Amino acid sequence: MSTAPRFGLNGPQSEAALYLDGPCLVLAGAGSGKTRVITQKIAYMIEHCGYDPRTIAALTFTNKAALEMQERIGKLLKQPKQAKQLTVSTFHSLGVKILRQEAAGVGLKDKFSIMDSDDCYTIVSDLAMSTDKQEIRGIQNTISLWKNGLVDPEDAIKAARDEDEAMAGRVYRSYVATLQAYQAVDFDDLIRLPVELFRNNEPIRDRWQRRLRYLLMDEYQDTNTCQYELVKLLVTGVGKKPMFTAVGDDDQAIYAWRGASVENLKTLGDDFPDLKVIKLEQNYRSTTRILQAANAVIGNNPKLFEKSLWSEHGLGEPIKVLGMQNDDQEADQVAIMISSEHFQRKNKWSDFAILYRGNHQARVMEQALRKERIPYTMSGGQSFFDKAEIKDIIAYLRLIANQDDDPAFIRAVTTPKRGVGMATLEVLGEFSKQWNCSLYEAARKGGIEAKLADRQLGSLRDFCQFIAELEDRATRPGPSGSGDHAAEVLDDMMKEMNYEHYLYENFDDRAAQAKWQNVLEFNNWLKERGRGGRDRDGEEKNLLELTQMVALMSMLEGQDEEEDAVRMSTLHASKGLEYPHVYLVGVEEGILPHKGDPDASVESIAARIQEERRLMYVGITRAQRTLHVSWCKRRKRAGELVNCDPSRFIKEMALDVGEAAPMESEILSPKERLANLKALLATPRPVPE
């Protein structure tokens, strides 16, 4: 097939977009236009090859990426509405779609529940009989890795290397049984269960293979064992030619800690001998100097596929490496440099990004930016609406709005505790499965009396009556002109919950006070909107309308991304993004590369260093025009100053001596910084019209 440019693509991009003769792997280097290839390929399949858009699935790793991809495809099609017929989603969303339609095949009722991480934390905590947060999160993570690796509980127990792993395996076994009894699944089950279904039920598997004729996968290097198995089951069958395009980059595989396996790229070639491999090496993002440094670093890793990024953006400015005395000086210097660049070159604040290995590095940076009055936003931080105490209140509101919301029911009926434990919920779950109804409906249904003791049933039905009364009141409009009705219902709900007492009973006074203040702030936020405050229409809302609005909260928060502010982000959270000016801070041994287990095997240490090197590569390739790399001679750790060494990755960047040497001459004293700031402030600025 010709590789002459088409659709405005370069040669390799065009070859990848037009290839439909079998399985295809597109090795897309950072900034090489991979999304453009995927969207153009889908448009080509529909417009020129007669593919029904309903038979094409494109899988990504975030909902945002899926939405953007679908919008871009719509702009390429003569009939934009066809883009809505495509399956453009995350792996997990596809899993939900399969399970909703095939619930009976995996022993679930039609309206099964999806538990979030906090819901599952409570179950694991009860099963492990532990209150140690770190221990519980560790067991949760281990269970997640087992599920993603398609390891069942009995095999996990047999393979345990010590008592801790054996205990985690036993918790895993009980955890799976508990979810089944609740008629619920967790995040990992959304892919694991479809894999089990397709393995064990050939007619259902054949039906989905006919439904999805062509599969495209973005960020393929981030797939885990379970996701890869799902892909194989969808594209392989008797007499079926595997038809898919996987787009990925082995140099950007940075998620092994959550189960992703870069080996899936190698396995792809083993499982599909006719695999067509196409490399995208032209970078449309960065200058040549930045790409040379990135290529030099990643060249120290063993290669599955050789490739080298290049650009037509010119040589660009030299990369600066700054050696600082300590982390306070590093933060101050970065803030001063950003401020200077902003005012002198008239750059937007959002042109700058500060990237770091771990969230613990952010605090000192935040303090320096605040001192210089530089606006900033942080990626990867916890949303206000994700705080446990806020999610507790939202669970009640969700249940008032929808009594079929089983995860909300479980959270609300057990927080605060009201005599309803796991044994009661397991009986309720079995009963709800038998009658194919929600847990709320099962608790009120006749016949449940024979399965529960009077005390257990009494607690359940008292709770359901409480919710029913709130639901009735929540749908009524407020008194004309006052809008107080929602506030009254909300206050009565909080009073009946006795949530403040629950907090002080379960947390120390300081933590309880902070959590209760968050709850009060959230309630006031809802009440204000109930009265029409801050809403453009100014209309009052009842509690049900406010509850429905809660679902949009995360979307509303997303608008902050448009702020003109410096972006602060971990390296992991920065993947897929790009910025004109990048400050990569804390590039020291023990931070980047991260200090691992000193007792680990030689192979494990080598694998860890390789992944950390890929993380450095990701950081470098976020930069479009300028890159500053900094490290400290001494850094505060656990309240003490410790000596630090520059990361081996700085040397591996193979910069010119003038760039790579620690540039002490650029480190300003406090007096010099003050003088510079005064000079900036003294510079006449244009008066806004």
C-alpha positions as CSV (number, residue, x, y, z in Angstrom):
1,M,0.0,0.0,0.0
2,S,1.3,3.5,-0.9
3,T,2.7,5.6,2.0
4,A,2.2,8.9,0.0
5,P,0.6,11.5,2.3
6,R,-3.2,11.6,2.3
7,F,-5.7,13.5,4.4
8,G,-2.9,15.9,5.3
9,L,-1.0,13.2,7.1
10,N,2.7,12.5,6.7
11,G,3.9,9.2,5.1
12,P,3.9,6.8,8.1
13,Q,0.7,8.4,9.5
14,S,-1.1,7.9,6.1
15,E,0.1,4.3,5.9
16,A,-1.3,3.6,9.4
17,A,-4.6,5.3,8.6
18,L,-5.1,3.3,5.3
19,Y,-3.9,-0.2,6.5
20,L,-6.9,-2.5,6.8
21,D,-5.4,-5.9,5.7
22,G,-5.0,-7.3,9.2
23,P,-3.7,-6.6,12.7
24,C,-1.7,-3.4,13.0
25,L,0.6,-1.9,15.7
26,V,1.3,1.8,15.4
27,L,4.4,2.8,17.5
28,A,3.5,6.4,18.1
29,G,6.3,8.5,19.7
30,A,5.5,11.4,22.0
31,G,3.8,14.2,20.1
32,S,3.7,12.3,16.8
33,G,0.0,12.8,16.1
34,K,-1.4,9.4,17.1
35,T,-5.0,10.7,17.8
36,R,-5.1,12.2,14.3
37,V,-4.2,8.9,12.9
38,I,-7.0,7.1,14.8
39,T,-9.6,9.7,13.9
40,Q,-8.6,9.8,10.2
41,K,-8.6,6.0,10.1
42,I,-12.1,5.7,11.4
43,A,-13.3,8.4,9.0
44,Y,-11.6,6.6,6.1
45,M,-13.3,3.3,7.1
46,I,-16.7,4.8,7.2
47,E,-16.5,7.2,4.2
48,H,-14.4,5.1,1.8
49,C,-14.6,1.4,2.9
50,G,-18.3,1.1,3.8
51,Y,-17.9,0.2,7.4
52,D,-21.0,0.6,9.5
53,P,-20.0,3.0,12.4
54,R,-22.0,0.8,14.8
55,T,-19.4,-2.0,14.2
56,I,-16.3,0.1,15.1
57,A,-15.0,0.5,18.6
58,A,-12.2,2.8,19.7
59,L,-10.9,2.3,23.2
60,T,-9.1,4.9,25.3
61,F,-8.1,5.2,29.0
62,T,-10.0,8.3,30.0
63,N,-13.6,9.6,29.4
64,K,-12.2,13.0,28.4
65,A,-10.0,11.4,25.7
66,A,-13.0,9.4,24.4
67,L,-15.2,12.5,24.2
68,E,-12.6,14.5,22.4
69,M,-11.9,11.7,19.9
70,Q,-15.6,11.3,19.1
71,E,-16.0,15.1,18.6
72,R,-13.0,15.1,16.2
73,I,-14.3,12.2,14.2
74,G,-17.7,14.0,13.9
75,K,-15.9,16.9,12.2
76,L,-14.3,14.6,9.7
77,L,-17.5,12.9,8.5
78,K,-19.9,14.1,5.9
79,Q,-22.7,13.0,8.2
80,P,-21.5,14.0,11.7
81,K,-24.3,12.1,13.4
82,Q,-22.6,8.9,12.4
83,A,-19.9,9.6,15.1
84,K,-22.6,9.1,17.7
85,Q,-23.1,5.5,16.4
86,L,-19.5,4.6,17.1
87,T,-18.4,2.9,20.3
88,V,-15.8,5.4,21.5
89,S,-15.2,4.7,25.2
90,T,-12.8,3.6,27.9
91,F,-12.1,-0.2,28.3
92,H,-14.2,0.0,31.5
93,S,-17.2,1.7,29.8
94,L,-17.2,-1.1,27.2
95,G,-17.1,-3.6,30.0
96,V,-20.2,-1.9,31.6
97,K,-22.0,-2.1,28.2
98,I,-21.2,-5.8,27.9
99,L,-22.3,-6.6,31.4
100,R,-25.5,-4.6,31.3
101,Q,-26.6,-6.6,28.3
102,E,-25.2,-10.0,29.5
103,A,-25.7,-9.7,33.3
104,A,-27.4,-13.1,33.5
105,G,-24.4,-14.8,32.0
106,V,-22.2,-13.8,34.9
107,G,-24.9,-14.4,37.6
108,L,-25.9,-10.7,38.1
109,K,-29.3,-9.1,38.1
110,D,-30.0,-6.5,35.4
111,K,-29.6,-3.6,37.8
112,F,-26.3,-4.7,39.4
113,S,-24.4,-2.0,41.3
114,I,-20.9,-0.7,40.6
115,M,-19.0,0.0,43.8
116,D,-16.4,2.8,44.0
117,S,-13.1,2.6,45.8
118,D,-14.5,3.9,49.1
119,D,-17.4,1.5,49.1
120,C,-14.9,-1.4,48.5
121,Y,-12.6,0.0,51.2
122,T,-15.3,-0.5,53.8
123,I,-15.9,-4.1,52.8
124,V,-12.2,-4.9,52.8
125,S,-11.8,-3.2,56.2
126,D,-14.6,-5.3,57.7
127,L,-13.3,-8.6,56.2
128,A,-9.7,-7.9,57.3
129,M,-11.0,-6.8,60.7
130,S,-8.5,-3.9,60.5
131,T,-8.7,-0.1,61.0
132,D,-5.1,0.5,59.6
133,K,-5.7,2.6,56.5
134,Q,-2.4,1.7,55.0
135,E,-2.9,-2.0,55.5
136,I,-6.5,-1.9,54.0
137,R,-5.3,0.1,51.0
138,G,-2.5,-2.3,50.5
139,I,-4.9,-5.3,50.5
140,Q,-7.2,-3.4,48.1
141,N,-4.3,-2.8,45.7
142,T,-3.2,-6.4,45.9
143,I,-6.7,-7.6,45.1
144,S,-6.8,-5.2,42.2
145,L,-3.6,-6.5,40.8
146,W,-4.8,-10.1,41.2
147,K,-8.0,-9.3,39.3
148,N,-6.1,-7.5,36.6
149,G,-3.8,-10.4,36.3
150,L,-6.8,-12.9,36.1
151,V,-5.7,-14.6,39.3
152,D,-8.6,-16.2,41.1
153,P,-8.8,-16.3,45.0
154,E,-7.8,-19.9,45.4
155,D,-4.7,-19.5,43.1
156,A,-3.8,-16.4,45.0
157,I,-3.9,-18.3,48.4
158,K,-1.9,-21.2,47.0
159,A,0.8,-18.8,45.6
160,A,1.1,-16.8,48.8
161,R,4.8,-16.4,49.8
162,D,4.1,-15.4,53.4
163,E,1.2,-15.1,55.9
164,D,0.4,-11.5,54.9
165,E,-0.2,-12.6,51.3
166,A,-2.2,-15.6,52.5
167,M,-4.3,-13.3,54.6
168,A,-4.9,-11.0,51.7
169,G,-5.9,-14.1,49.6
170,R,-8.5,-15.1,52.2
171,V,-9.8,-11.6,52.3
172,Y,-9.9,-11.7,48.4
173,R,-12.0,-14.9,48.5
174,S,-14.5,-13.4,51.0
175,Y,-14.5,-10.1,49.1
176,V,-15.6,-11.7,45.8
177,A,-18.3,-13.6,47.7
178,T,-19.5,-10.5,49.4
179,L,-19.8,-8.5,46.1
180,Q,-21.7,-11.4,44.6
181,A,-24.1,-11.5,47.5
182,Y,-24.6,-7.7,47.1
183,Q,-25.2,-8.2,43.4
184,A,-22.4,-5.7,42.9
185,V,-19.1,-5.3,41.0
186,D,-16.0,-3.2,41.5
187,F,-14.0,-1.3,38.9
188,D,-11.7,-4.2,38.0
189,D,-14.7,-6.6,37.5
190,L,-15.9,-4.4,34.7
191,I,-13.2,-6.1,32.5
192,R,-12.5,-9.3,34.4
193,L,-16.1,-10.5,34.2
194,P,-16.5,-10.0,30.4
195,V,-13.3,-11.9,30.0
196,E,-14.7,-14.8,32.0
197,L,-18.0,-14.6,30.1
198,F,-16.3,-14.7,26.7
199,R,-14.1,-17.6,27.8
200,N,-17.0,-19.7,29.0
201,N,-19.8,-18.7,26.6
202,E,-19.0,-19.0,22.9
203,P,-22.4,-17.9,21.6
204,I,-22.2,-14.6,23.5
205,R,-18.6,-14.1,22.5
206,D,-19.5,-14.7,18.8
207,R,-22.4,-12.2,19.1
208,W,-20.0,-9.5,20.3
209,Q,-17.4,-10.3,17.7
210,R,-20.0,-9.8,15.0
211,R,-21.2,-6.6,16.6
212,L,-17.7,-5.1,16.8
213,R,-16.0,-5.8,13.4
214,Y,-13.0,-3.5,14.0
215,L,-11.2,-2.5,17.2
216,L,-8.9,0.5,17.7
217,M,-6.9,0.9,21.0
218,D,-5.1,4.1,22.2
219,E,-2.3,4.0,24.8
220,Y,-1.9,0.3,24.2
221,Q,1.3,0.2,26.3
222,D,-0.9,0.9,29.4
223,T,-3.0,-2.3,29.0
224,N,-2.9,-4.9,31.7
225,T,-3.2,-8.7,31.3
226,C,-7.0,-8.6,31.7
227,Q,-7.5,-5.8,29.1
228,Y,-5.3,-7.6,26.6
229,E,-7.2,-10.8,27.1
230,L,-10.5,-9.0,26.4
231,V,-9.0,-7.6,23.2
232,K,-7.9,-11.1,22.1
233,L,-11.3,-12.6,22.8
234,L,-13.0,-9.8,20.8
235,V,-10.8,-10.1,17.7
236,T,-10.0,-13.8,17.4
237,G,-12.3,-16.6,16.4
238,V,-12.6,-19.6,14.2
239,G,-12.4,-18.4,10.6
240,K,-12.2,-14.8,11.7
241,K,-9.3,-12.6,10.5
242,P,-8.1,-10.4,13.4
243,M,-9.0,-6.8,12.6
244,F,-7.6,-4.2,14.9
245,T,-5.2,-1.3,15.3
246,A,-3.2,-0.8,18.5
247,V,-1.5,2.5,19.0
248,G,1.1,2.8,21.7
249,D,4.7,3.7,22.7
250,D,6.8,1.3,24.8
251,D,8.9,4.4,25.8
252,Q,5.9,5.8,27.7
253,A,4.9,2.7,29.7
254,I,4.8,4.2,33.2
255,Y,2.0,2.3,34.9
256,A,3.4,-1.1,36.0
257,W,2.6,-0.2,39.6
258,R,-1.1,-0.5,38.7
259,G,-0.8,-3.7,36.7
260,A,0.0,-2.4,33.2
261,S,2.4,-4.6,31.3
262,V,4.7,-3.2,28.6
263,E,5.2,-6.9,27.7
264,N,1.8,-6.8,26.0
265,L,3.5,-5.0,23.1
266,K,5.9,-7.9,22.7
267,T,3.1,-10.5,23.2
268,L,1.1,-8.9,20.5
269,G,3.7,-9.9,17.9
270,D,3.8,-13.4,19.3
271,D,0.1,-13.9,19.2
272,F,-0.4,-12.2,15.9
273,P,2.4,-13.2,13.5
274,D,1.0,-11.2,10.6
275,L,1.1,-8.0,12.7
276,K,2.0,-4.9,10.7
277,V,4.3,-2.5,12.6
278,I,4.3,1.2,11.6
279,K,6.5,3.8,13.4
280,L,5.6,7.4,13.9
281,E,8.8,9.3,14.7
282,Q,8.2,12.8,13.6
283,N,7.3,14.9,16.6
284,Y,5.0,18.0,16.1
285,R,5.5,19.3,19.7
286,S,9.1,20.0,20.7
287,T,12.3,21.6,19.5
288,T,15.3,19.5,18.4
289,R,17.3,20.0,21.6
290,I,14.5,18.7,23.8
291,L,14.0,15.6,21.6
292,Q,17.8,14.9,21.5
293,A,17.8,14.9,25.3
294,A,14.7,12.6,25.4
295,N,16.2,10.2,22.8
296,A,19.5,10.1,24.7
297,V,17.8,9.2,28.0
298,I,15.5,6.6,26.7
299,G,18.3,5.1,24.6
300,N,19.7,3.6,27.9
301,N,16.6,1.3,28.1
302,P,16.5,-2.1,26.3
303,K,14.3,-1.7,23.2
304,L,11.4,-3.7,22.0
305,F,11.3,-1.5,18.9
306,E,14.0,1.0,17.8
307,K,12.8,4.5,17.1
308,S,14.1,8.0,17.4
309,L,12.0,11.2,17.6
310,W,12.8,14.2,15.3
311,S,11.2,17.6,14.7
312,E,11.1,20.4,12.1
313,H,10.7,23.0,14.9
314,G,14.3,24.0,14.8
315,L,17.1,23.6,17.4
316,G,15.5,25.7,20.1
317,E,16.8,27.1,23.3
318,P,19.4,25.2,25.4
319,I,18.0,23.0,28.2
320,K,19.0,24.5,31.6
321,V,20.1,22.3,34.5
322,L,20.0,24.1,37.8
323,G,21.8,22.8,40.9
324,M,20.2,24.3,44.0
325,Q,21.4,24.4,47.7
326,N,18.1,23.1,49.1
327,D,14.4,22.6,48.2
328,D,13.3,26.1,49.5
329,Q,15.8,27.7,47.2
330,E,14.7,25.5,44.3
331,A,11.1,26.5,44.8
332,D,11.9,30.2,45.2
333,Q,14.1,30.2,42.1
334,V,11.5,28.4,39.9
335,A,8.8,30.9,41.0
336,I,11.1,33.9,40.3
337,M,12.0,32.6,36.9
338,I,8.4,31.9,36.0
339,S,7.4,35.4,37.1
340,S,10.2,37.0,35.2
341,E,9.3,35.0,32.0
342,H,5.7,35.9,32.4
343,F,6.2,39.7,32.6
344,Q,9.2,40.0,30.2
345,R,8.0,37.8,27.4
346,K,4.2,38.4,28.0
347,N,3.6,34.6,28.3
348,K,0.4,33.4,29.8
349,W,0.6,31.8,33.3
350,S,-0.9,28.6,31.8
351,D,2.1,28.3,29.4
352,F,4.2,27.1,32.4
353,A,4.2,23.7,34.1
354,I,6.0,22.5,37.2
355,L,6.4,18.7,37.1
356,Y,7.5,16.5,40.0
357,R,7.8,12.8,40.8
358,G,5.6,12.7,44.0
359,N,2.8,14.8,45.5
360,H,5.0,15.4,48.6
361,Q,7.1,17.8,46.5
362,A,4.2,20.1,45.8
363,R,3.9,21.9,49.2
364,V,7.2,23.9,49.1
365,M,6.4,24.8,45.4
366,E,2.9,26.0,46.4
367,Q,4.4,28.2,49.1
368,A,6.9,29.8,46.7
369,L,4.2,30.5,44.1
370,R,1.9,32.1,46.7
371,K,4.7,34.3,47.9
372,E,5.2,35.6,44.4
373,R,1.4,35.9,43.9
374,I,1.5,33.5,41.0
375,P,-1.8,31.7,40.2
376,Y,-1.6,27.9,39.9
377,T,-3.8,24.8,39.6
378,M,-2.9,21.3,40.6
379,S,-3.5,18.0,38.8
380,G,-4.2,14.8,40.6
381,G,-5.4,16.5,43.8
382,Q,-8.5,15.3,45.7
383,S,-11.7,17.0,44.7
384,F,-13.8,18.5,47.4
385,F,-16.6,16.2,46.3
386,D,-14.4,13.1,46.6
387,K,-13.8,13.6,50.4
388,A,-15.3,10.7,52.3
389,E,-17.6,12.9,54.5
390,I,-19.0,14.6,51.4
391,K,-19.6,11.3,49.6
392,D,-21.4,10.1,52.8
393,I,-23.9,12.9,52.5
394,I,-24.2,12.6,48.7
395,A,-25.0,8.9,49.2
396,Y,-28.2,9.9,51.0
397,L,-29.1,12.4,48.3
398,R,-28.4,9.9,45.6
399,L,-30.7,7.4,47.3
400,I,-33.5,10.0,47.8
401,A,-33.3,10.7,44.0
402,N,-33.1,7.0,43.0
403,Q,-34.0,4.1,45.3
404,D,-32.4,1.7,42.8
405,D,-29.0,3.1,43.5
406,D,-27.6,0.1,45.5
407,P,-24.1,1.5,46.2
408,A,-25.7,4.6,47.7
409,F,-28.0,2.4,49.7
410,I,-25.1,0.4,51.2
411,R,-23.1,3.5,52.0
412,A,-26.1,5.3,53.6
413,V,-27.5,2.4,55.6
414,T,-24.1,1.7,57.1
415,T,-22.9,5.3,57.7
416,P,-23.5,6.1,60.4
417,K,-23.9,2.6,61.6
418,R,-27.5,1.7,62.5
419,G,-27.4,-2.0,63.3
420,V,-27.2,-3.1,59.7
421,G,-24.0,-5.2,59.1
422,M,-22.5,-7.3,56.3
423,A,-24.5,-10.4,57.3
424,T,-27.8,-8.5,56.9
425,L,-26.7,-7.0,53.6
426,E,-25.7,-10.4,52.2
427,V,-29.1,-11.8,53.0
428,L,-30.7,-8.7,51.4
429,G,-28.5,-9.1,48.3
430,E,-29.5,-12.7,47.8
431,F,-33.2,-11.7,48.2
432,S,-32.8,-8.8,45.7
433,K,-31.2,-11.1,43.2
434,Q,-34.1,-13.6,43.6
435,W,-36.7,-10.9,42.9
436,N,-34.4,-8.9,40.5
437,C,-35.1,-5.7,42.4
438,S,-33.0,-3.1,44.3
439,L,-31.8,-3.5,47.9
440,Y,-34.1,-0.8,49.0
441,E,-37.1,-2.5,47.4
442,A,-36.1,-5.9,48.8
443,A,-36.0,-4.5,52.3
444,R,-39.6,-3.3,52.0
445,K,-40.8,-6.4,50.1
446,G,-43.0,-9.1,51.7
447,G,-41.2,-12.4,52.4
448,I,-37.9,-10.9,53.7
449,E,-39.3,-11.4,57.2
450,A,-38.5,-15.1,57.0
451,K,-34.9,-14.4,56.3
452,L,-34.0,-11.8,58.8
453,A,-34.4,-11.4,62.6
454,D,-36.8,-8.8,63.9
455,R,-34.1,-6.5,65.1
456,Q,-32.2,-6.5,61.8
457,L,-35.4,-6.1,59.8
458,G,-36.6,-3.3,62.1
459,S,-33.4,-1.3,61.5
460,L,-33.6,-1.8,57.7
461,R,-37.3,-0.7,57.5
462,D,-36.9,2.2,59.8
463,F,-34.1,3.5,57.5
464,C,-36.2,2.9,54.3
465,Q,-39.1,4.7,55.9
466,F,-36.8,7.6,56.7
467,I,-35.7,7.7,53.0
468,A,-39.2,7.4,51.7
469,E,-40.4,10.4,53.8
470,L,-37.4,12.5,52.6
471,E,-38.1,11.5,49.0
472,D,-41.7,12.6,49.3
473,R,-40.7,16.0,50.8
474,A,-37.8,16.5,48.3
475,T,-40.1,16.5,45.3
476,R,-42.3,19.3,46.6
477,P,-41.6,22.8,45.4
478,G,-40.5,25.3,48.1
479,P,-42.8,28.0,49.5
480,S,-43.3,30.7,46.9
481,G,-40.6,33.2,46.9
482,S,-38.6,31.8,49.8
483,G,-37.0,28.6,48.6
484,D,-36.6,27.4,52.2
485,H,-38.1,24.0,51.6
486,A,-34.9,22.3,50.4
487,A,-33.0,23.8,53.3
488,E,-35.5,22.5,55.8
489,V,-35.5,19.0,54.3
490,L,-31.7,19.0,54.3
491,D,-31.5,20.2,57.9
492,D,-34.0,17.5,59.0
493,M,-32.0,14.8,57.1
494,M,-28.7,15.9,58.9
495,K,-30.5,16.0,62.3
496,E,-31.8,12.5,61.8
497,M,-28.5,11.2,60.6
498,N,-26.7,12.5,63.7
499,Y,-23.6,12.8,61.5
500,E,-21.7,15.2,63.7
501,H,-21.9,12.8,66.6
502,Y,-20.7,10.0,64.3
503,L,-17.7,12.0,63.2
504,Y,-16.6,12.9,66.8
505,E,-17.1,9.2,67.8
506,N,-14.9,7.8,65.0
507,F,-12.2,10.4,64.5
508,D,-10.0,12.6,66.8
509,D,-11.4,16.0,67.6
510,R,-9.3,17.9,65.1
511,A,-10.1,15.6,62.2
512,A,-13.8,15.4,63.2
513,Q,-14.0,19.2,63.3
514,A,-12.4,19.6,59.9
515,K,-14.7,17.0,58.4
516,W,-17.8,18.6,60.0
517,Q,-16.8,22.0,58.6
518,N,-16.6,20.5,55.1
519,V,-20.1,19.0,55.6
520,L,-21.5,22.4,56.7
521,E,-19.8,24.1,53.8
522,F,-21.3,21.6,51.4
523,N,-24.8,21.9,53.0
524,N,-24.6,25.7,52.7
525,W,-23.5,25.4,49.1
526,L,-26.6,23.3,48.4
527,K,-29.0,25.6,50.3
528,E,-27.7,28.7,48.4
529,R,-28.5,27.1,45.1
530,G,-31.8,25.9,46.5
531,R,-32.7,29.6,46.9
532,G,-31.5,30.4,43.4
533,G,-28.3,32.0,44.5
534,R,-25.4,32.1,42.0
535,D,-27.7,30.3,39.4
536,R,-28.1,32.2,36.2
537,D,-31.9,31.5,36.1
538,G,-32.2,32.6,39.7
539,E,-35.0,30.0,40.2
540,E,-35.4,28.2,43.5
541,K,-34.9,24.4,43.4
542,N,-36.3,21.6,45.5
543,L,-34.0,19.0,47.1
544,L,-34.5,16.5,44.3
545,E,-33.4,19.0,41.7
546,L,-30.4,19.9,43.8
547,T,-29.5,16.2,44.1
548,Q,-29.7,15.8,40.4
549,M,-27.3,18.7,40.1
550,V,-24.8,17.0,42.3
551,A,-24.0,14.6,39.4
552,L,-22.6,17.6,37.4
553,M,-20.2,18.7,40.2
554,S,-17.1,17.1,38.7
555,M,-17.9,18.6,35.3
556,L,-18.3,22.0,36.9
557,E,-14.9,21.6,38.6
558,G,-13.4,20.7,35.3
559,Q,-13.9,24.3,34.1
560,D,-11.0,25.3,36.3
561,E,-8.7,23.8,33.6
562,E,-9.3,26.9,31.5
563,E,-7.9,29.2,34.2
564,D,-4.8,31.2,33.2
565,A,-2.6,29.6,35.9
566,V,0.6,27.7,36.2
567,R,0.0,24.0,36.0
568,M,1.5,21.9,38.9
569,S,1.4,18.1,38.3
570,T,3.0,14.8,39.0
571,L,4.8,13.2,36.1
572,H,2.2,10.4,35.9
573,A,-0.7,12.9,35.7
574,S,1.1,15.0,33.0
575,K,1.2,12.2,30.5
576,G,-0.7,13.1,27.3
577,L,-0.3,16.9,28.0
578,E,2.1,19.5,26.7
579,Y,3.3,22.9,27.8
580,P,5.4,25.6,26.1
581,H,7.7,25.9,29.2
582,V,8.4,23.0,31.6
583,Y,10.2,23.1,35.0
584,L,11.1,19.5,36.0
585,V,12.0,19.7,39.6
586,G,13.6,17.4,42.2
587,V,15.5,15.3,39.6
588,E,17.7,13.5,42.2
589,E,18.7,10.0,43.1
590,G,16.0,8.6,45.4
591,I,13.3,10.8,43.9
592,L,13.7,10.3,40.2
593,P,14.6,7.5,40.0
594,H,12.4,6.8,43.0
595,K,14.0,4.9,45.9
596,G,12.8,1.4,45.7
597,D,13.1,-1.7,47.9
598,P,16.9,-2.2,48.5
599,D,16.3,-5.9,49.1
600,A,14.6,-6.5,45.8
601,S,16.1,-8.8,43.2
602,V,18.5,-7.5,40.6
603,E,15.8,-8.1,37.9
604,S,13.2,-6.1,39.9
605,I,15.6,-3.2,40.5
606,A,16.5,-3.1,36.8
607,A,12.8,-3.1,35.8
608,R,12.1,-0.3,38.3
609,I,14.9,1.9,36.9
610,Q,13.7,1.3,33.4
611,E,10.2,2.5,34.3
612,E,11.6,5.5,36.1
613,R,13.7,6.3,33.0
614,R,10.5,6.2,30.9
615,L,8.9,8.6,33.5
616,M,11.9,11.0,32.9
617,Y,11.3,10.7,29.2
618,V,7.6,11.5,29.6
619,G,8.6,14.6,31.6
620,I,11.1,15.9,29.0
621,T,8.7,15.4,26.1
622,R,6.0,17.5,27.8
623,A,8.1,20.6,26.9
624,Q,7.4,22.4,23.6
625,R,9.9,25.3,23.7
626,T,12.0,25.4,26.9
627,L,12.9,22.9,29.6
628,H,14.5,23.6,33.0
629,V,15.7,20.7,35.1
630,S,16.6,21.2,38.8
631,W,18.1,19.2,41.6
632,C,19.1,20.1,45.2
633,K,22.3,19.4,47.1
634,R,20.3,19.0,50.3
635,R,16.6,18.4,50.8
636,K,14.2,18.2,53.8
637,R,13.0,14.7,54.4
638,A,11.1,13.8,57.6
639,G,12.0,17.2,59.0
640,E,15.8,16.7,58.5
641,L,18.1,18.0,55.8
642,V,19.8,15.1,53.9
643,N,22.5,15.3,51.2
644,C,21.4,14.6,47.7
645,D,23.0,13.6,44.4
646,P,21.8,14.6,40.9
647,S,19.8,11.9,39.1
648,R,21.7,9.6,36.8
649,F,19.1,10.7,34.2
650,I,20.6,14.2,34.0
651,K,23.9,12.8,32.8
652,E,22.1,10.5,30.4
653,M,20.5,13.6,28.7
654,A,24.0,14.0,27.2
655,L,23.7,17.8,27.2
656,D,26.6,20.2,26.2
657,V,28.8,21.1,29.2
658,G,27.4,24.6,29.4
659,E,23.9,23.2,29.7
660,A,24.5,20.1,31.9
661,A,26.6,21.8,34.5
662,P,24.9,23.0,37.6
663,M,24.3,26.7,36.8
664,E,25.2,28.3,40.2
665,S,25.6,31.7,38.5
666,E,21.8,31.7,37.8
667,I,20.9,31.1,41.5
668,L,19.9,34.4,42.9
669,S,20.4,35.5,46.5
670,P,17.5,37.0,48.4
671,K,18.8,40.5,47.8
672,E,19.2,39.9,44.1
673,R,15.7,38.4,43.9
674,L,14.2,41.5,45.7
675,A,16.1,43.8,43.4
676,N,14.8,42.0,40.3
677,L,11.3,42.1,41.6
678,K,11.5,45.8,42.3
679,A,12.8,46.4,38.8
680,L,9.9,44.4,37.3
681,L,7.4,46.4,39.4
682,A,9.0,49.7,38.4
683,T,8.7,48.8,34.7
684,P,5.8,50.8,33.2
685,R,2.9,48.5,32.1
686,P,0.3,49.3,29.5
687,V,-3.0,50.7,30.9
688,P,-6.0,48.4,30.1
689,E,-8.4,50.1,27.7
